Amino acid sequence: MSLRIALGAAVAAAALCVVSSRRFKCIVRRKLGHVRLTYFNIAGLGEPLRLSLALAQMPFIDERLSREQFMQLKPKLRFGQVPCLTVNGDEYFQSAAILRYIGKAFDLSGQLYPTDNLALAATIDALLDACSDMVVGKRVYTYKERFGFPEAVFTPQVEETIKKKWTSETLMRHLGFFVNVVSHSRTGWLASTEGPTVADVLLASILRNEIAALVELPPPLADLVDRVYSLPAVVAFKKAEAEAQSAEASKQASSSSA
């Protein structure tokens, strides 16, 4: 029995050291990190990244590109695409990878993305992939050229056929999956965590900004969206975002009338 107690104490001490080390490294990154998120002035793939940075309470430069600015920058980007997260000069790409990085690097609570729970991390990774799977059809018919489909093949008629099938069948199947996940969660968050993870942020952003205009959201998913967008850090960010956009619109209007 004494051996078991000793082993238990050793494991607990080791776990405490891991958590303490993670927090210390996180604090250092937050103090020394110069962070810039580069994306277009739309929600799209940028919204969940912005909200995750806000939830992590990590200050960042919210760089929003016009189409012309993006085309000038494109040849310099590693994959020729945005979003791009720049931390002290190092660039990170692919939105799911950036979400995980934000959670691991900047979130003191360790809630957005775990670093010491492999099973939970795998669950969150699966949920992130499921979010991507849900909208891949929409991405293809919306950005057909990017996916290698010329208009001669992917005609407007073909696009309309695929859009109808995706909306009525594929999308509804994926929404049903997420309804099942939320309904069986003990906390209402996707991974049954005590607070939102990056998977909740990503799904809520997709549902609010892309899906809600196409179909009525099932109540459990509408509730998830409301929960994420009611979080104080998210409310504060969206308020600041609206104020900044209003100020920019007024500035442009003044320049046009001058």
C-alpha positions as CSV (number, residue, x, y, z in Angstrom):
1,M,0.0,0.0,0.0
2,S,2.8,2.4,0.9
3,L,4.4,1.7,-2.5
4,R,1.2,2.6,-4.3
5,I,0.9,5.8,-2.3
6,A,4.5,6.7,-3.1
7,L,3.9,6.1,-6.8
8,G,0.7,8.1,-6.7
9,A,2.5,11.0,-5.1
10,A,5.3,10.8,-7.7
11,V,2.8,10.8,-10.6
12,A,1.0,13.8,-9.0
13,A,4.2,15.7,-8.5
14,A,5.3,15.0,-12.1
15,A,1.9,16.2,-13.4
16,L,2.2,19.4,-11.4
17,C,5.7,20.0,-12.8
18,V,4.3,19.5,-16.3
19,V,1.5,22.0,-15.7
20,S,3.8,24.5,-14.0
21,S,6.3,24.2,-16.9
22,R,3.5,24.7,-19.5
23,R,2.2,27.8,-17.7
24,F,5.7,29.3,-17.3
25,K,6.4,28.8,-21.0
26,C,3.0,30.2,-21.9
27,I,3.6,33.3,-19.7
28,V,7.0,33.9,-21.4
29,R,5.5,33.6,-24.9
30,R,2.7,36.0,-23.9
31,K,5.2,38.6,-22.5
32,L,7.7,38.3,-25.4
33,G,5.4,37.4,-28.3
34,H,4.7,39.9,-31.1
35,V,1.7,38.4,-32.9
36,R,0.1,39.4,-36.1
37,L,-2.9,37.6,-37.8
38,T,-3.1,38.3,-41.6
39,Y,-6.4,37.6,-43.4
40,F,-9.1,39.3,-45.4
41,N,-11.6,41.7,-43.9
42,I,-14.2,39.0,-43.7
43,A,-15.1,36.3,-41.1
44,G,-14.2,33.2,-43.1
45,L,-11.2,31.3,-41.9
46,G,-10.0,34.3,-39.9
47,E,-12.9,34.6,-37.4
48,P,-12.2,31.5,-35.3
49,L,-8.5,32.5,-35.1
50,R,-9.4,36.0,-34.0
51,L,-11.9,34.7,-31.4
52,S,-9.4,32.1,-30.1
53,L,-6.7,34.8,-29.6
54,A,-9.3,36.9,-27.8
55,L,-10.3,34.0,-25.6
56,A,-6.6,33.4,-24.8
57,Q,-6.4,37.1,-24.0
58,M,-3.4,37.4,-26.3
59,P,-3.0,40.9,-27.9
60,F,-2.4,40.7,-31.6
61,I,-2.3,42.9,-34.7
62,D,-5.4,42.2,-36.8
63,E,-4.1,42.7,-40.3
64,R,-6.9,42.7,-42.8
65,L,-6.0,42.6,-46.5
66,S,-7.8,43.9,-49.6
67,R,-7.8,41.6,-52.6
68,E,-5.1,43.8,-54.2
69,Q,-2.9,43.7,-51.1
70,F,-3.2,39.9,-50.9
71,M,-2.2,39.5,-54.6
72,Q,1.0,41.5,-53.9
73,L,1.7,39.4,-50.8
74,K,0.8,36.0,-52.3
75,P,4.2,35.2,-53.9
76,K,5.9,35.7,-50.5
77,L,3.6,33.4,-48.5
78,R,4.8,29.8,-48.0
79,F,1.7,28.3,-49.4
80,G,0.4,31.3,-51.2
81,Q,-2.5,31.7,-48.9
82,V,-3.9,33.2,-45.8
83,P,-4.7,33.1,-42.9
84,C,-1.1,33.5,-41.7
85,L,-0.1,33.9,-38.1
86,T,3.2,35.6,-37.5
87,V,4.8,35.2,-34.1
88,N,8.1,37.0,-33.6
89,G,8.8,36.8,-37.3
90,D,7.9,33.0,-37.6
91,E,5.0,32.3,-39.9
92,Y,2.3,29.7,-39.3
93,F,-0.3,28.5,-41.9
94,Q,-3.4,26.3,-42.1
95,S,-6.2,27.4,-39.9
96,A,-6.6,24.2,-37.8
97,A,-2.9,24.1,-37.1
98,I,-3.0,27.8,-36.1
99,L,-5.9,27.1,-33.8
100,R,-3.9,24.4,-32.0
101,Y,-0.9,26.7,-31.8
102,I,-2.9,29.5,-30.2
103,G,-4.3,27.1,-27.7
104,K,-1.0,25.6,-26.8
105,A,1.1,28.7,-27.0
106,F,-1.0,31.5,-25.4
107,D,-3.9,30.1,-23.4
108,L,-2.9,30.2,-19.7
109,S,-6.0,28.2,-18.7
110,G,-5.0,25.3,-20.9
111,Q,-8.7,25.0,-21.9
112,L,-8.7,25.9,-25.6
113,Y,-6.4,23.0,-26.5
114,P,-4.8,20.6,-24.0
115,T,-1.1,19.9,-24.0
116,D,-1.1,17.2,-21.3
117,N,-4.2,15.1,-22.2
118,L,-3.6,13.1,-25.4
119,A,-7.1,11.6,-25.4
120,L,-8.8,14.9,-25.2
121,A,-6.4,16.4,-27.8
122,A,-7.2,13.6,-30.2
123,T,-11.0,14.2,-29.6
124,I,-10.6,17.9,-30.4
125,D,-8.5,17.2,-33.4
126,A,-11.2,14.9,-34.7
127,L,-13.8,17.6,-34.1
128,L,-11.7,20.1,-36.1
129,D,-11.4,17.6,-39.0
130,A,-15.2,17.0,-38.8
131,C,-15.8,20.8,-39.1
132,S,-13.6,20.8,-42.2
133,D,-15.3,17.8,-43.7
134,M,-18.7,19.4,-43.3
135,V,-17.9,22.4,-45.5
136,V,-15.5,20.9,-48.0
137,G,-18.3,20.6,-50.6
138,K,-19.2,24.2,-50.1
139,R,-15.6,25.2,-50.4
140,V,-15.2,23.3,-53.7
141,Y,-18.3,24.8,-55.5
142,T,-17.5,28.3,-54.1
143,Y,-13.8,28.3,-55.0
144,K,-13.8,25.8,-57.9
145,E,-10.7,27.2,-59.7
146,R,-8.7,26.9,-56.5
147,F,-9.5,23.2,-56.4
148,G,-8.6,22.6,-60.0
149,F,-12.0,22.7,-61.7
150,P,-12.1,25.0,-64.7
151,E,-15.5,26.6,-65.5
152,A,-15.6,24.6,-68.7
153,V,-16.0,21.5,-66.6
154,F,-17.6,23.0,-63.5
155,T,-20.3,25.0,-65.3
156,P,-22.9,27.1,-63.5
157,Q,-25.5,24.3,-64.0
158,V,-23.1,21.8,-62.4
159,E,-22.4,24.2,-59.5
160,E,-26.1,24.6,-58.9
161,T,-26.7,20.8,-58.9
162,I,-23.9,20.2,-56.4
163,K,-25.0,23.1,-54.2
164,K,-28.5,21.8,-53.9
165,K,-27.3,18.2,-53.1
166,W,-24.7,19.4,-50.6
167,T,-27.3,21.7,-48.8
168,S,-30.1,19.1,-48.7
169,E,-28.1,16.0,-48.0
170,T,-24.4,16.3,-47.1
171,L,-24.7,19.3,-44.9
172,M,-27.7,17.9,-43.0
173,R,-25.8,14.6,-42.4
174,H,-22.9,16.5,-40.8
175,L,-25.2,18.8,-38.8
176,G,-26.9,15.6,-37.4
177,F,-23.5,14.4,-36.3
178,F,-22.8,17.6,-34.4
179,V,-26.3,17.6,-32.9
180,N,-25.5,14.1,-31.6
181,V,-22.2,15.2,-30.1
182,V,-23.7,18.2,-28.3
183,S,-26.7,16.2,-27.1
184,H,-24.4,13.6,-25.4
185,S,-22.1,16.2,-23.9
186,R,-22.2,16.5,-20.2
187,T,-21.4,20.2,-20.3
188,G,-22.8,21.3,-23.6
189,W,-19.4,21.8,-25.1
190,L,-18.3,19.5,-27.9
191,A,-15.6,17.6,-26.0
192,S,-17.5,17.6,-22.7
193,T,-15.0,20.1,-21.3
194,E,-15.8,22.7,-18.7
195,G,-15.3,25.5,-21.2
196,P,-15.0,26.0,-24.9
197,T,-12.1,24.5,-26.9
198,V,-10.9,25.6,-30.3
199,A,-13.3,23.0,-31.8
200,D,-16.3,24.9,-30.3
201,V,-15.0,28.2,-31.6
202,L,-14.5,26.8,-35.1
203,L,-17.9,25.1,-35.3
204,A,-19.7,28.2,-33.9
205,S,-18.0,30.5,-36.4
206,I,-18.8,28.2,-39.4
207,L,-22.4,27.8,-38.3
208,R,-22.9,31.5,-37.7
209,N,-21.1,32.9,-40.7
210,E,-21.7,30.3,-43.4
211,I,-24.4,27.8,-42.6
212,A,-27.1,29.9,-40.9
213,A,-27.8,31.8,-44.2
214,L,-28.4,28.5,-45.9
215,V,-30.5,26.4,-43.5
216,E,-32.1,26.8,-40.1
217,L,-29.8,25.6,-37.4
218,P,-31.0,22.8,-35.2
219,P,-31.7,24.1,-31.7
220,P,-28.6,22.4,-30.0
221,L,-26.3,24.0,-32.5
222,A,-28.0,27.4,-32.4
223,D,-27.5,27.2,-28.6
224,L,-23.8,26.4,-29.1
225,V,-23.4,29.4,-31.4
226,D,-25.1,31.6,-28.8
227,R,-22.9,30.3,-26.0
228,V,-19.7,31.0,-27.9
229,Y,-20.7,34.4,-29.1
230,S,-21.9,35.3,-25.6
231,L,-18.5,34.7,-24.0
232,P,-17.3,38.0,-22.5
233,A,-14.0,38.0,-24.4
234,V,-15.9,37.3,-27.7
235,V,-18.5,40.0,-27.0
236,A,-15.7,42.5,-26.3
237,F,-13.8,41.5,-29.5
238,K,-16.8,41.8,-31.7
239,K,-17.7,45.2,-30.3
240,A,-14.2,46.5,-30.9
241,E,-14.2,45.0,-34.4
242,A,-17.5,46.7,-35.2
243,E,-16.2,50.0,-33.9
244,A,-13.0,49.7,-35.9
245,Q,-14.9,48.9,-39.1
246,S,-17.3,51.8,-38.5
247,A,-14.3,54.2,-38.0
248,E,-12.7,52.9,-41.1
249,A,-15.9,53.4,-43.1
250,S,-16.2,57.0,-41.9
251,K,-12.6,57.7,-42.8
252,Q,-13.1,56.4,-46.3
253,A,-16.3,58.3,-46.7
254,S,-14.5,61.5,-45.6
255,S,-11.7,60.9,-48.0
256,S,-14.1,60.3,-50.9
257,S,-16.0,63.5,-50.3
258,A,-12.9,65.7,-49.8
